[in-house]
Amino acid sequence: MNCSIREPSPPNWMRRVLLAAGLYNLLWGAAVIAFPSGIFQFAGMELPRYPQIWQCVGMIVGVYGIGYLIAATDPLRHWPITFVALLGKIFGPIGFANALWTGSLPLAFGATIITNDLIWWVPFSAILYQAFKRHADSSTTTTADLARALTNVDSHRGSTLSALSWKNPTLVVFLRHTGCTFCRETLSDLKAQRQTLESRGITLALIHMSDPLEASRTMSRYGLDSVHRFSDPQCELYRAFGLRRGSFQQLFGMKVWFRGIAAGIFGGHGVGRIVGDGFRMPGAFLLNRGKIVSQFQAQSVSDRPDYLAIAGLSDVGLEKPSLSLIGLSHDLAAKL
């Protein structure tokens, strides 16, 4: 498979919108820092006792401006910046409407709602829509040929999935992107279970969307560099195995946020930059002689499968790594 195919550049209007948003935020933030009482005087309100707090708001707005300028370099790749910004531009007016309804703030205080928030709803939504469409599933019009895909992509060690599965049952684990918190958690789990899998005759194979060099660095950190890995930036294998793009709930639901905080912060897995299709769902499959004999298709990106069970080794009794916030809090307390 040719991994050097370049995706078309995003429309110029996206860059212009994000550049404009970045410059606007920098100017607005600088004005608030320089004149923290200005908006209160304009609205006829009592001046704040601690203007430094309002100046901090200006600093946060300025930081968003820098984020927009970064997003402008590649709007479709840096869609998470736009997504978080759009959430703020939706919740901000909602909060102001509630304050206006309860009489906590005068109407004049919302003078900047239009330029700060409302005018960005349509272009930001359009950018996110185009980002979602960029890697739209071709499987909606063409049925992916699993047999062809199994023989069409070589691992970094020169084997295809078909060849591996004819030698030994092969556990094929599809990662999302190497910066994903849950992808890192998956690699940590596989590191812990690899010896058990291989001792029972199971070959491990990893599918990713990154370039080979970045994938090598990531796998090395988890002691998995020798595991067969397949670079699939065009998601041919993902589609062939039926791994589609997730819904909003599957990608950004409350369960995902809670699990992300637990795994990213308390679990120490962190988060990195997105490489590849950040909307694609993960999964795990057991291949034997070119056939799928067992599978796990995630219902959310935060799902944590039992790889031993997928491989038919549920009788091993190896304790699955767990992430208990209560247990972690006890461990932290014991160290203090």
N, C-alpha and C positions, 0 to 999 in steps of 0.2 A: 504494500500500500504506500502511495506517495504521501509522506508526512510534511512536504514542503508547500502544500497548497495554501495560498494566502487568501484570507477572507477579504471581501471588498471593504473599502474604507467607509466609515459612517458618513452620512450627509453633512455638508459643511454647516448647515443651520444648527446642528446639535452643538458643535464646537462654539459657534457664536453665542448661542443661548447660555452655555455654561461659562464662557468668558465674561459675558455681561453680568451673569449672576455673581461670579467671583469678584468682579470690580465693584459691583453695587454693595456687596456685603463688606468688602474692605473699607469702602468709603463710609458706609453706614456705621460700621463698628468704630472707625476712627472718630466720627462725629460724636458718637455716644461717649467715647472715652474722653474727648476734649471738652464736651459740653454735656455732662451727665444730667443737668437740671433742665435742659432745653425742652424735652417733650413734656415734662411736668408743668413748666411755665406755659407752654402752648395750650395745654389742656385745662389750665386754670386750677391745677391741683396743688396741694401742699407739697413743698419740696421735700425730697427724701432726707431722712436724718443721716443715713449712711450712703452717700452717693457712690461710694466705692463698689457697692454691690451692683449698682446699675452699670458701672464701668466694666465690671466683670462680664456682664451680659454682652457688652460691646466687644469684649475680647473673644467671647465664644462665637459671636457672629462673624468676627474677622477670621477666626479659625475655619469656619465653614467656607468663607471666601477662598481661602487657600485650597480647601478640598475641592471646590468647584473648578479652580484653575487646573488642579491635577486631573480631575475627571474630563476636562476639556481636551486633554491630550489623546484620549481614546474613550469617548462617551459610552460605547457599548461594552467595553471591557470593565470600566469603572462604574457600572450601573449601581452597585451597592451604595455609593456616595449619594447618587441621585435619589435612590429609594429612601434612605434615611432622611434626606433633606425634604422630600415630599411629605413624609410622615409629619415632620415638624411643621410644615406649611399647612397641613390639614388640621393638626391638633391645636396649633396656635390660634387660628380664628375661632375654633370651637371653645377654647378656654376664654377668649375675649368675649364671645357671645354670652357665655355663662356669667362672666363678671358684669357685663352690661345688664343682663336680666336681673341680677341680684342687687344692682346698684353699687357694686364695689368700684367700678371704673366709669368715668364719663365717656360719652360717645367720641369726643374729640381725641381721646387717648388712642383710639383705633385708627387714626388718620393714615398711619403707615401700613395698615393691614393689606391694602390693595397692592402697593408696590413691594411690600415684604413677602407677601404670601400668595394672594389670589392670582396675580398675573402669571405665576410660575406653574400653576396647576396643569394647564394644558400641555405646554412644552415638556415639562418633566414627565408627565404621564406618557407622552408620545415617545420619549427616549426609552422609557422602561418597556413600552410595548414593542419597540423595535429590537431592544436587547433580548426580549423573550422570543421574538420571531427569528432572530439570527440563526439559532440552531434548531429551528423547527424540525420536527420529526418527518423525515421523508417516508417513514413507514406508514403514514396516513394514505399515501398513494401507491407505494410499492412494498410488497411483502419481502422482508429481509430473508435472505437465503442463509440459514444457519450453517449448513454444510459448507457452503462457499466461504463464509466468514471464518470458519474454523481452520481453513487451509490457506487463507489469504494474508494472514498477518503473522510475522515471525517475532518471537521473543528476542530479548537482547542476547540470548544464548543460541539463537538460530533454530528454535523448535516452534512448531505450530501447536495450537491447542489440540487439533486432531491427533497429531503425532504423540503428544503427551498423554492424551486420554487412552490411546491404544496400548501404551506401555503400562500405565498405572491409572487407577481412578484419580481424577484431578479436581481439586477444589478451586474453582475460578471465582475470585473475589473482585468485584468491580468497585473501584474507588471513585469518589466524586472529583475533587481537585485537591492537590497536595496542601493547599492552605486551609482546607476545611477542618474544623475542630474534630468532627466525627470521623473523618478520614484518618487523622492522626491517632484517634482512639482505636480505630480498627487495626491500624498497623501495630499498635501496642498490644492489643489482644492477640493478634496473629503471632507476634514475637513470643508471647507466653505459651501459645498452644502449638507452635510449629513442631517442636520435638515430638509431641504426642501424635500429631498428624502423620509425620514422616515415618515414625516407628511402626505405624499401622499400615504403611504402604500407600499413603495418600500424598500425591504431588500437589504442591501449592503453586498457584499462578495468580498474578496480580495484573489487572487491567487499569490503565490510567490515561489521562488526557495530556499530560505534560510532555515536554521534550525529554529525550533520553538522559541528558546530562543532569537536569534538575531532578528527575526521578531517581537517578543513581544517588544523588546527595541525600534525598529524603529517605530512601530505603536503607542507606548505610547507617543513618542515625538510629534506625530500629533493628539493626542487625539482619536485614532482609535483602541485602544487595545480591546475594547469590540465588534468590528465588526468581524463577522465570517471570519476567514482567513484559507487558505488551503495551507499547505506545499507540494510542488510538485517538488522536486529536480530532478526527472527523466522526468519531462515535459510531463507526461501522459495527463494531462488536456489540456495543451497548444496544443498538437498534436490533441487531440480529437476535440478541437474548431477550428482547422485549422490554428493555429498560427505557422508559419514556421520560419525558420531562414532568416534574412534579407540579401539583396544583399549589395555589397560594397557601393552603392549610398545611400541605405536606412540607413546604419549604420554610414557611414563616409562622406556623401555628404556635400557640402558647407552649405546647409540649417541647417544641424545638428550642424555644428561647430558654426555658428552664433547664433542659438537658444541655444546651450550649454553655450556659453559665456554670453548671456543675462540672461538665467535662473540660471546658476551656480554662476555668479559673481554679476550681478545687482539684480537678484532675491533672492540672498542669499541662494540658495539651495546647493551649493557646489558639491563635488563629493567624493565618497568613493571607497572602494575596491570592486572588482567584486566577487560575490558569485553566482555560477550557470552558466548558459549558457548566456554569454554576447552577443551572436549573435541572440538570440531569440527576435522576434518582440512582442510588446505589443498589447492589444486589449481590447474591452469592449463589453459585450453582455447582453441583457435583456432576462432572462429566465422566462417562465410562464408555469406551469404544465409540466415541463420537456422538453419544446420546446423553441428553440431560436426564439424570435419574433422581435428582433431588434438587430443590431450589428454595431460595428465600428472596422474595421481592419486597423491599421495604415499603411500609405504609407511610412513613415519614423519614426525612433524612437523618433523624436522630435515633432511629431504631438500632438496637445493638443485638445482632443475631448470635445464636449459639452455633459456632462453626463446627464444633464436634458433632452436634446433632445433625447438621446438614450433611456432614461426611459419613453419617451412619455410625458414629462412635459414641453415642449417648451413654453406652454402658461403661465408658472409661471412668466416669465419676470425677473428672478433673474439675475443681471448683472454678467457676467462671469468674473473671475479675469483676468486682462490684465497685460501685461508687456511691457510698452512703454519706450524705451530708452530715448525718448525726455522727457516724463513725469518724468522719474527718474532723468535725468540731471537737470530738473527744481527743483525737490524736493531737490536734493543735493545742488544746488546753494542756495536755500532758507535757508538751514541749516548752510551754511558757513558764 
